[in-house]
Amino acid sequence: MLAQFGLELIAGISLMWCLMPRAQVTAGFFRIQMLLVLGLSVLVALVMGWAESLPDLSVDTRFLSVVATIMAVCAFFGSVVWTLDRRTPGNLLVFGLFALSALALAHMPVGKPVWLSMLSSFVTAATLGGAVTGMLLGHWYLTAPTMSITPLKQLTWLFLAAVVARLVVSGISWHLYGAGLHGSLPWTWFALRWLAGILGPLVLCGMTLRILRYRNTQAATGVLFAAVILVFIGEMSATLLLGELQRPF
């Protein structure tokens, strides 16, 4: 589960990189982001390497360990080229990291049905990536206060779209498998999944967009930081439900 969460975070962050207006963001932001992905990739590689010794594991740990290692190497070189402000190779590495992380995420073990679990995993990645990348970009305005506010607005809209997609996929799962929710503990996790992981971020996205009308990036960043916490709570609750019921919620 730790490796899957790490891969979802990498895939989501790199997806936001691909979709955001990178030309309007200073190179230093991507240098730091590449270092973040480097750390996450090393963590996934270590977990997969340790998992190779576990019996009856329904995942190709060696393949995932190799992909995570390649991602770590790409992220390292990405931090170098973005430090030198070489945007063409930097952009190539951005798209390469997304392709590698999506490939790895597609090979992770999922619940049933496979199509819904796979869709849920990628929507989770987009939600995590939108929250974390938006919050970190908001902090970057403290370093680059003259930078255009357009990238932060666009990231917030992308985050909102990801949360709406998360709501739709979770709603489908609730409709199909809600009858399997029995007992107070699963219902508590389910409530946290929806209240903290979906409805809360929807409200905070709206607040952020209203705040950005006044170009107050610091206040918007604070709201996005709260959204990151709520999204993490929601996704951890969903992970507990997946382990208990083998269904994505």
TADA-V103656 format. One record per residue. N is the residue number from 1. RES is the residue in one small letter. PHI is phi in whole degrees, -180 to 180 (NA if undefined). Layout:
N/RES/PHI, N/RES/PHI
This chain:
1/m/NA, 2/l/-63, 3/a/-65, 4/q/-65, 5/f/-62, 6/g/-64, 7/l/-66, 8/e/-63, 9/l/-67, 10/i/-63, 11/a/-62, 12/g/-68, 13/i/-63, 14/s/-67, 15/l/-64, 16/m/-64, 17/w/-58, 18/c/-65, 19/l/-92, 20/m/-79, 21/p/-76, 22/r/-65, 23/a/-64, 24/q/-95, 25/v/-114, 26/t/-67, 27/a/-64, 28/g/-60, 29/f/-61, 30/f/-72, 31/r/-60, 32/i/-68, 33/q/-62, 34/m/-63, 35/l/-67, 36/l/-62, 37/v/-66, 38/l/-59, 39/g/-63, 40/l/-65, 41/s/-66, 42/v/-63, 43/l/-61, 44/v/-63, 45/a/-62, 46/l/-66, 47/v/-65, 48/m/-67, 49/g/-64, 50/w/-68, 51/a/-71, 52/e/-60, 53/s/-83, 54/l/-83, 55/p/-81, 56/d/56, 57/l/-95, 58/s/-86, 59/v/-157, 60/d/-81, 61/t/-65, 62/r/-65, 63/f/-62, 64/l/-66, 65/s/-65, 66/v/-66, 67/v/-63, 68/a/-64, 69/t/-65, 70/i/-63, 71/m/-63, 72/a/-63, 73/v/-64, 74/c/-62, 75/a/-66, 76/f/-63, 77/f/-67, 78/g/-62, 79/s/-64, 80/v/-69, 81/v/-70, 82/w/-73, 83/t/-62, 84/l/-84, 85/d/58, 86/r/-93, 87/r/-75, 88/t/-64, 89/p/-65, 90/g/-62, 91/n/-67, 92/l/-62, 93/l/-69, 94/v/-60, 95/f/-69, 96/g/-64, 97/l/-65, 98/f/-65, 99/a/-63, 100/l/-66, 101/s/-68, 102/a/-66, 103/l/-63, 104/a/-66, 105/l/-64, 106/a/-68, 107/h/-100, 108/m/-79, 109/p/-66, 110/v/-132, 111/g/-82, 112/k/-126, 113/p/-70, 114/v/-63, 115/w/-63, 116/l/-73, 117/s/-67, 118/m/-66, 119/l/-61, 120/s/-62, 121/s/-64, 122/f/-73, 123/v/-68, 124/t/-60, 125/a/-59, 126/a/-64, 127/t/-67, 128/l/-61, 129/g/-65, 130/g/-64, 131/a/-67, 132/v/-69, 133/t/-66, 134/g/-62, 135/m/-64, 136/l/-68, 137/l/-66, 138/g/-60, 139/h/-64, 140/w/-66, 141/y/-66, 142/l/-69, 143/t/-86, 144/a/-124, 145/p/-66, 146/t/-89, 147/m/-67, 148/s/-59, 149/i/-83, 150/t/-58, 151/p/-59, 152/l/-68, 153/k/-62, 154/q/-66, 155/l/-64, 156/t/-65, 157/w/-64, 158/l/-64, 159/f/-62, 160/l/-61, 161/a/-63, 162/a/-65, 163/v/-66, 164/v/-63, 165/a/-63, 166/r/-62, 167/l/-62, 168/v/-63, 169/v/-66, 170/s/-66, 171/g/-64, 172/i/-62, 173/s/-64, 174/w/-62, 175/h/-64, 176/l/-81, 177/y/-129, 178/g/-63, 179/a/-65, 180/g/-81, 181/l/-82, 182/h/-129, 183/g/97, 184/s/-70, 185/l/-67, 186/p/-58, 187/w/-68, 188/t/-66, 189/w/-62, 190/f/-64, 191/a/-64, 192/l/-65, 193/r/-60, 194/w/-84, 195/l/-70, 196/a/-85, 197/g/-90, 198/i/-128, 199/l/-68, 200/g/-60, 201/p/-61, 202/l/-60, 203/v/-65, 204/l/-69, 205/c/-63, 206/g/-63, 207/m/-62, 208/t/-62, 209/l/-64, 210/r/-68, 211/i/-64, 212/l/-68, 213/r/-62, 214/y/-99, 215/r/60, 216/n/-94, 217/t/-70, 218/q/-68, 219/a/-65, 220/a/-63, 221/t/-65, 222/g/-61, 223/v/-66, 224/l/-66, 225/f/-63, 226/a/-63, 227/a/-64, 228/v/-60, 229/i/-62, 230/l/-65, 231/v/-63, 232/f/-62, 233/i/-62, 234/g/-63, 235/e/-72, 236/m/-66, 237/s/-64, 238/a/-65, 239/t/-65, 240/l/-64, 241/l/-65, 242/l/-63, 243/g/-67, 244/e/-83, 245/l/-111, 246/q/60, 247/r/-134, 248/p/-82, 249/f/-121
